[in-house]
Amino acid sequence: MGSFLFIGCVVYAGLCLGLYLFQERLIFFPSNAVVTTPQAVGLIYEDVYLQAGGVRIHAWYLPAENAQLSVLFCHGNAGNISHRLETLSLFNSLGVNVLIFDYAGFGLSDGKASEAQTYRDVEAAWRFLIEDKRTDPSAIVLFGRSLGGAVATWIAAKEKPGALILESTFISIPAMGANLYPIFPVRLLARVHYDSAGLMEGIESHKLFIHSRDDETVPFEHGVALYDKANEPKTFVEIRGSHDSGFLDSGRDYIAPLQSFLRKVEQSLAP
């Protein structure tokens, strides 16, 4: 009996060590194959390369005619920017410029993804809009989906954007890990944090939170908790559908409040 207990303890300790050492592999799932471009759906775009802490980051900039706002799009933890054409087309139809970038190790971006590197990546994207495109910070809308919401929250807390949109975003990585791996002391083992809840109270921008009760990956309660943490002005929109396709499944129930929110942000720019 004692030997079985000892073996069990060794296996458990080994699994804990694996979680500690290799957690980035459980968080980031990049794809390097850029399978299409915005041109395939009739969108004009610029290929952009940014420097993020010595790492070359690939991005697309999609201008919209007479746009007042520029959306800085932080995507989720898998694939790359070529898998986001539906959302790029939607934003273009809503009359806003879009800058979407790949984190280090994703798509055509060099380097390797980590929490710290994703922050450097989004900083580089922010600088591009401010310095290269001469965009006023109040005209920048940070949009983050899933893990991208944590990246967007970080830059929103550091800078002063006009607005922040979080879709299907979690409270923090330790909170997600505690849901996924309840038998392990995830909060003690976590090296990756993405503590969006801890940053939320310091963000004064307009905020829109979007989440589905059907989300099988990030619990609906995470979106509600982030909303509750946030200061006004803030709006919560409940959609339907899965984590990856809720924005498509919800149709006008997704598009209409998004459009209304963007128009409200535009009105706040008026002198």
Phi, psi and omega per residue, in radians:
M1 nan -0.753 -3.133
G2 -1.099 -0.654 -3.127
S3 -1.183 -0.658 3.103
F4 -1.127 -0.701 3.111
L5 -1.119 -0.736 3.131
F6 -1.094 -0.808 3.132
I7 -1.076 -0.743 3.113
G8 -1.060 -0.718 3.119
C9 -1.138 -0.696 3.133
V10 -1.141 -0.774 3.126
V11 -1.087 -0.766 -3.137
Y12 -1.086 -0.776 3.127
A13 -1.115 -0.651 3.111
G14 -1.145 -0.683 3.103
L15 -1.162 -0.696 3.080
C16 -1.079 -0.742 3.118
L17 -1.100 -0.724 3.108
G18 -1.077 -0.732 3.091
L19 -1.073 -0.667 -3.124
Y20 -1.227 -0.787 -3.017
L21 -1.385 -0.585 -2.958
F22 -2.044 0.425 -3.035
Q23 -1.165 -0.458 3.070
E24 -1.045 -0.571 3.137
R25 -1.228 -0.342 3.099
L26 -1.592 -0.107 -3.055
I27 -1.952 -0.786 -3.057
F28 -1.814 2.273 3.135
F29 -2.280 1.253 -3.056
P30 -1.308 2.658 2.949
S31 -2.119 2.355 -3.123
N32 -1.614 -0.239 -3.084
A33 -1.438 1.935 3.052
V34 -1.459 1.829 -2.915
V35 -1.509 -0.273 -3.140
T36 -2.826 3.119 3.086
T37 -2.388 2.907 3.102
P38 -1.018 -0.444 3.120
Q39 -1.021 -0.523 -3.118
A40 -1.102 -0.412 3.111
V41 -1.983 0.375 3.019
G42 1.374 0.387 -3.120
L43 -1.791 2.377 3.039
I44 -1.362 2.393 -3.131
Y45 -2.660 2.814 3.035
E46 -1.992 2.327 2.938
D47 -1.321 2.253 -3.066
V48 -2.261 2.448 3.013
Y49 -2.159 2.249 -3.048
L50 -2.028 2.720 3.053
Q51 -1.833 2.081 -3.094
A52 -2.158 1.578 -3.125
G53 1.100 0.666 3.133
G54 1.502 0.006 3.129
V55 -1.876 2.327 3.135
R56 -1.458 2.151 -3.066
I57 -1.969 2.341 3.137
H58 -1.645 2.471 3.134
A59 -2.596 2.859 2.970
W60 -2.103 2.402 3.015
Y61 -1.993 2.147 -3.091
L62 -2.030 1.864 3.131
P63 -1.390 2.622 3.028
A64 -2.132 2.496 -3.065
E65 -1.105 2.257 3.081
N66 1.037 0.516 -3.104
A67 -1.255 2.404 3.030
Q68 -1.673 -0.475 -3.063
L69 -1.997 2.653 3.025
S70 -2.160 2.165 3.126
V71 -1.617 2.207 3.019
L72 -1.731 1.888 -2.951
F73 -1.671 2.009 3.068
C74 -1.844 1.918 -3.053
H75 -1.466 -3.140 -3.054
G76 -1.377 -2.840 -2.928
N77 -1.599 0.104 -3.088
A78 -2.361 2.819 3.091
G79 1.245 -2.450 3.094
N80 -2.862 -3.038 -3.028
I81 -1.111 -0.409 -3.113
S82 -1.269 -0.130 3.104
H83 -1.692 0.200 -3.049
R84 -2.086 0.445 -3.057
L85 -1.132 -0.559 3.122
E86 -1.059 -0.768 -3.123
T87 -1.263 -0.639 3.086
L88 -1.083 -0.730 3.108
S89 -1.121 -0.700 3.136
L90 -1.098 -0.858 -3.141
F91 -1.077 -0.684 3.110
N92 -1.078 -0.721 3.133
S93 -1.168 -0.384 3.121
L94 -1.567 0.060 2.990
G95 1.366 0.592 3.098
V96 -2.161 2.573 2.980
N97 -1.210 2.686 3.095
V98 -2.375 2.348 2.927
L99 -2.050 2.034 3.072
I100 -2.055 2.408 -3.057
F101 -2.318 2.724 3.043
D102 -1.741 2.369 3.053
Y103 -1.131 2.820 3.074
A104 -0.924 2.316 3.138
G105 1.535 -0.134 3.105
F106 -1.787 2.509 3.063
G107 0.961 -2.233 -3.127
L108 -1.646 0.104 3.115
S109 -1.349 2.432 3.100
D110 -1.346 3.103 2.996
G111 1.422 -2.817 -3.064
K112 -2.401 2.420 -3.091
A113 -1.269 2.464 2.979
S114 -2.719 2.929 3.108
E115 -1.033 -0.868 -3.120
A116 -1.077 -0.675 -3.114
Q117 -1.213 -0.660 3.106
T118 -1.083 -0.566 3.078
Y119 -1.190 -0.697 3.071
R120 -1.136 -0.645 3.139
D121 -1.093 -0.831 -3.109
V122 -1.236 -0.530 3.036
E123 -1.072 -0.735 3.127
A124 -1.116 -0.696 3.103
A125 -1.140 -0.719 3.092
W126 -1.056 -0.804 -3.136
R127 -1.082 -0.657 3.129
F128 -1.044 -0.794 3.128
L129 -1.140 -0.722 -3.097
I130 -1.255 -0.829 -2.988
E131 -1.573 -0.818 -3.074
D132 -1.430 -0.689 -3.104
K133 -1.725 -0.002 3.093
R134 0.926 0.744 -3.118
T135 -1.545 2.292 3.052
D136 -1.204 2.363 -3.136
P137 -0.938 -0.593 -3.123
S138 -1.207 -0.235 3.111
A139 -1.729 0.117 3.124
I140 -1.726 2.235 3.051
V141 -1.901 2.034 3.082
L142 -1.464 2.166 3.139
F143 -2.113 2.138 3.118
G144 -2.254 2.270 3.100
R145 -1.935 2.242 3.123
S146 1.029 -2.198 3.128
L147 -1.018 -0.550 3.102
G148 -1.041 -0.455 3.075
G149 -1.129 -0.622 3.093
A150 -1.180 -0.686 3.104
V151 -1.148 -0.752 3.123
A152 -1.132 -0.664 3.122
T153 -1.107 -0.704 -3.130
W154 -1.077 -0.829 -3.118
I155 -1.249 -0.525 3.086
A156 -1.137 -0.640 3.113
A157 -1.274 -0.488 -3.111
K158 -1.471 -0.667 -3.109
E159 -1.927 -2.913 3.137
K160 -2.290 1.346 3.123
P161 -1.306 2.914 3.073
G162 -1.234 -0.570 -3.081
A163 -2.776 2.813 3.095
L164 -2.340 2.219 3.069
I165 -2.045 2.147 3.117
L166 -2.040 2.130 -3.129
E167 -2.084 2.116 3.060
S168 1.011 0.765 -3.038
T169 -1.805 2.564 -3.103
F170 -1.634 2.869 3.108
I171 -1.160 -0.889 -3.131
S172 -2.906 2.862 3.071
I173 -1.152 -0.772 3.089
P174 -1.014 -0.662 3.116
A175 -1.150 -0.708 3.075
M176 -1.131 -0.759 -3.132
G177 -1.093 -0.635 3.113
A178 -1.132 -0.560 3.068
N179 -1.241 -0.735 -3.032
L180 -1.406 -0.600 -3.055
Y181 -2.239 1.143 -3.017
P182 -1.129 -0.317 -3.110
I183 -1.477 -0.086 -3.125
F184 -1.954 2.627 3.091
P185 -1.375 1.204 -2.974
V186 -1.038 -0.695 -3.086
R187 -1.112 -0.531 3.087
L188 -1.378 -0.534 -3.062
L189 -1.514 -0.266 -2.984
A190 -1.158 2.195 2.940
R191 -1.811 -0.428 3.075
V192 -1.754 2.265 -3.010
H193 -2.058 -0.906 -3.073
Y194 0.760 1.067 -3.028
D195 -1.459 1.324 -3.118
S196 -1.135 -0.680 -3.133
A197 -1.070 -0.672 -3.125
G198 -1.207 -0.399 -3.125
L199 -1.634 -0.302 -2.901
M200 -1.085 -0.694 -3.040
E201 -1.147 -0.354 -3.114
G202 -1.550 0.056 -3.072
I203 -1.763 2.104 -3.068
E204 -1.764 -0.081 -3.096
S205 -1.159 2.897 2.936
H206 -1.043 2.440 -3.070
K207 -2.345 2.373 3.067
L208 -2.188 2.213 3.124
F209 -1.983 2.251 -3.109
I210 -2.213 2.230 -3.132
H211 -2.715 2.649 3.119
S212 -1.902 2.420 3.026
R213 -1.161 -0.357 -3.121
D214 -1.505 -0.011 -3.077
D215 -1.059 2.036 -3.105
E216 -1.565 -0.102 -3.093
T217 -1.867 -0.953 3.089
V218 -1.905 1.981 -3.080
P219 -0.977 2.503 3.115
F220 -0.918 -0.619 -3.104
E221 -1.080 -0.449 3.098
H222 -1.148 -0.788 3.118
G223 -1.089 -0.717 3.117
V224 -1.119 -0.725 -3.130
A225 -1.107 -0.707 3.102
L226 -1.126 -0.746 3.095
Y227 -1.036 -0.789 -3.123
D228 -1.103 -0.576 3.135
K229 -1.264 -0.446 -2.984
A230 -1.347 2.612 3.006
N231 -1.439 2.783 2.970
E232 -1.169 2.688 -0.021
P233 -1.402 2.409 -3.111
K234 -2.645 2.658 3.132
T235 -2.439 2.481 3.070
F236 -2.068 2.305 3.113
V237 -2.156 2.137 3.078
E238 -1.619 2.190 3.090
I239 -1.952 -3.050 3.116
R240 -2.228 2.868 3.104
G241 1.819 3.097 -3.034
S242 -1.343 3.040 -3.136
H243 -1.023 -0.757 -3.049
D244 -1.511 -0.371 -3.035
S245 -2.201 0.171 -3.107
G246 -1.002 -0.673 -3.123
F247 -1.166 -0.468 3.063
L248 -1.482 -0.750 -3.111
D249 -1.092 -0.539 -3.030
S250 -1.454 -0.283 3.058
G251 0.958 -2.219 -3.098
R252 -1.116 -0.448 3.108
D253 -1.174 -0.316 3.029
Y254 -1.660 -0.823 -3.013
I255 -1.184 -0.769 -3.046
A256 -1.065 -0.868 3.113
P257 -1.177 -0.540 3.078
L258 -1.132 -0.792 3.117
Q259 -1.099 -0.759 3.127
S260 -1.064 -0.723 3.134
F261 -1.120 -0.782 3.141
L262 -1.097 -0.698 3.116
R263 -1.136 -0.630 3.108
K264 -1.133 -0.716 3.107
V265 -1.133 -0.708 3.094
E266 -1.040 -0.741 -3.138
Q267 -1.103 -0.541 3.129
S268 -1.230 -0.270 3.118
L269 -1.426 -0.315 -3.060
A270 -1.074 2.376 -3.118
P271 -1.176 nan nan
